Amino acid sequence: MIKYKLSCEDCNLSFDSWFASSKEYEKLKKLKHINCHNCNSLNIKKSLMSPSILKSDDKNHLAIKKEIRKYQKFIKSNFKYVGKNFSYEARSIHYDKKKNSNGIYGKASIEEIKELQEEGIETTVVPWFSENDN
Protein backbone atom coordinates (compact mmCIF):
# COMPACT_ATOMS: atom_id res chain seq x y z
CA MET A 1 0.00 0.00 0.00
CA ILE A 2 1.13 3.52 -0.74
CA LYS A 3 -0.31 6.81 0.46
CA TYR A 4 -0.26 9.86 -1.79
CA LYS A 5 -1.04 13.46 -1.03
CA LEU A 6 -3.30 14.57 -3.87
CA SER A 7 -4.38 18.06 -4.83
CA CYS A 8 -7.13 19.36 -7.06
CA GLU A 9 -5.85 21.83 -9.62
CA ASP A 10 -9.31 23.41 -9.92
CA CYS A 11 -10.36 24.10 -6.31
CA ASN A 12 -6.94 23.67 -4.61
CA LEU A 13 -8.26 21.04 -2.19
CA SER A 14 -5.53 18.83 -0.79
CA PHE A 15 -6.30 15.29 0.40
CA ASP A 16 -4.64 11.94 1.05
CA SER A 17 -5.51 8.65 -0.59
CA TRP A 18 -4.24 5.07 -0.35
CA PHE A 19 -3.42 2.89 -3.37
CA ALA A 20 -2.30 -0.72 -3.72
CA SER A 21 0.80 0.50 -5.57
CA SER A 22 2.11 3.41 -7.63
CA LYS A 23 1.18 1.37 -10.71
CA GLU A 24 -2.42 1.12 -9.43
CA TYR A 25 -2.52 4.91 -8.98
CA GLU A 26 -1.40 5.43 -12.58
CA LYS A 27 -3.97 2.92 -13.84
CA LEU A 28 -6.82 4.61 -11.96
CA LYS A 29 -5.67 8.04 -13.10
CA LYS A 30 -5.58 6.89 -16.74
CA LEU A 31 -9.10 5.43 -16.40
CA LYS A 32 -10.28 8.75 -14.90
CA HIS A 33 -11.34 7.14 -11.62
CA ILE A 34 -9.54 9.69 -9.45
CA ASN A 35 -11.51 12.83 -8.86
CA CYS A 36 -11.85 15.64 -6.33
CA HIS A 37 -14.50 14.89 -3.75
CA ASN A 38 -15.13 18.64 -3.37
CA CYS A 39 -15.68 19.81 -6.96
CA ASN A 40 -15.66 16.47 -8.85
CA SER A 41 -12.79 17.62 -11.08
CA LEU A 42 -10.55 15.01 -12.71
CA ASN A 43 -7.67 17.51 -12.72
CA ILE A 44 -5.84 15.83 -9.81
CA LYS A 45 -2.09 15.91 -9.21
CA LYS A 46 -0.07 13.87 -6.73
CA SER A 47 2.57 15.39 -4.50
CA LEU A 48 5.61 13.85 -2.96
CA MET A 49 5.13 12.48 0.53
CA SER A 50 7.73 11.49 3.02
CA PRO A 51 7.32 8.00 4.40
CA SER A 52 6.04 7.55 7.90
CA ILE A 53 8.68 5.78 9.94
CA LEU A 54 7.59 3.76 12.96
CA LYS A 55 9.89 3.59 15.93
CA SER A 56 10.43 0.00 17.02
CA ASP A 57 9.44 0.98 20.56
CA ASP A 58 6.16 2.57 19.49
CA LYS A 59 3.60 1.18 21.98
CA ASN A 60 0.72 1.31 19.51
CA HIS A 61 2.76 -0.59 16.91
CA LEU A 62 3.72 -3.22 19.48
CA ALA A 63 0.11 -3.61 20.64
CA ILE A 64 -1.10 -4.11 17.06
CA LYS A 65 1.64 -6.64 16.38
CA LYS A 66 0.73 -8.53 19.57
CA GLU A 67 -2.92 -8.66 18.47
CA ILE A 68 -1.95 -9.94 15.02
CA ARG A 69 0.17 -12.66 16.62
CA LYS A 70 -2.90 -13.74 18.65
CA TYR A 71 -4.90 -14.03 15.43
CA GLN A 72 -2.07 -16.03 13.85
CA LYS A 73 -2.04 -18.44 16.79
CA PHE A 74 -5.81 -18.89 16.55
CA ILE A 75 -5.64 -19.49 12.79
CA LYS A 76 -2.79 -22.00 13.10
CA SER A 77 -4.71 -23.89 15.80
CA ASN A 78 -8.07 -24.01 14.02
CA PHE A 79 -7.43 -24.10 10.28
CA LYS A 80 -5.45 -26.26 7.83
CA TYR A 81 -2.38 -24.70 6.23
CA VAL A 82 -2.41 -25.30 2.45
CA GLY A 83 0.49 -23.03 1.45
CA LYS A 84 0.53 -21.86 -2.17
CA ASN A 85 -2.37 -24.21 -2.99
CA PHE A 86 -4.80 -21.82 -1.32
CA SER A 87 -6.76 -20.90 -4.46
CA TYR A 88 -7.11 -24.52 -5.55
CA GLU A 89 -8.18 -25.68 -2.09
CA ALA A 90 -10.64 -22.79 -1.68
CA ARG A 91 -12.30 -23.67 -5.00
CA SER A 92 -12.41 -27.36 -4.04
CA ILE A 93 -14.21 -26.53 -0.82
CA HIS A 94 -16.55 -24.08 -2.53
CA TYR A 95 -17.51 -26.11 -5.60
CA ASP A 96 -17.35 -29.59 -4.10
CA LYS A 97 -19.38 -28.37 -1.13
CA LYS A 98 -17.08 -30.05 1.38
CA LYS A 99 -19.18 -29.50 4.48
CA ASN A 100 -16.67 -31.16 6.80
CA SER A 101 -13.92 -28.62 6.07
CA ASN A 102 -12.98 -26.52 9.09
CA GLY A 103 -11.39 -23.89 6.89
CA ILE A 104 -7.99 -23.27 5.40
CA TYR A 105 -5.28 -20.67 5.29
CA GLY A 106 -2.35 -20.21 2.96
CA LYS A 107 -0.79 -17.92 0.39
CA ALA A 108 -2.42 -16.32 -2.65
CA SER A 109 -1.61 -13.40 -4.90
CA ILE A 110 -3.81 -10.33 -5.07
CA GLU A 111 -4.97 -11.47 -8.51
CA GLU A 112 -5.93 -14.92 -7.17
CA ILE A 113 -7.88 -13.30 -4.31
CA LYS A 114 -9.76 -11.09 -6.79
CA GLU A 115 -10.62 -14.13 -8.93
CA LEU A 116 -11.90 -16.05 -5.91
CA GLN A 117 -14.06 -13.11 -4.85
CA GLU A 118 -15.45 -12.75 -8.39
CA GLU A 119 -16.47 -16.42 -8.15
CA GLY A 120 -18.31 -15.73 -4.90
CA ILE A 121 -15.70 -17.43 -2.72
CA GLU A 122 -15.24 -15.52 0.52
CA THR A 123 -11.66 -14.80 1.55
CA THR A 124 -9.99 -12.60 4.12
CA VAL A 125 -6.48 -11.22 3.90
CA VAL A 126 -4.63 -11.30 7.21
CA PRO A 127 -1.26 -9.62 7.82
CA TRP A 128 1.28 -12.34 8.59
CA PHE A 129 4.52 -12.10 10.54
CA SER A 130 7.05 -14.90 10.37
CA GLU A 131 8.47 -16.27 13.60
CA ASN A 132 11.73 -14.38 12.92
CA ASP A 133 10.12 -10.93 12.62
CA ASN A 134 10.50 -8.66 15.63
Phi, psi and omega in degrees: 000145178223140181252130177243145170269120182251154176219141178274126180286342182271314183248002177065019176288137177246134181207159180257151176209146180261143178224153179298327180194171176294327178296320179295320176302310181299320179297313180295322178297315180298322180279001180061043177258002178250118181221164178284129180281356177267310184243359178070013179290147174265002183275071185250135177240148175259147179249161176289142177232142175276144181291151176270120183258125177272137173280140182297340179263009179300117185298321179296316178301314181295322179294319179295316180297321178297319179294319178297320178298324177296318177298316179301316180298317178298314181297313180299326182280336190242352183229159181270129177279124181244006177058225182284357178272016186304311183299315179299312182295321179297318178294320179300316179295315184293310186276330179272357177054047178289098184286338183273005180282129178275355182114163183223163169215154182179204184247139176209150177282166177300319179298317179297320178297316178300316180298316178300316180295321177297331178275001180083017180264117183287133176222159174225133177267128181240130175300142185227125176256137174282166181300332184278343182289141179282000000 
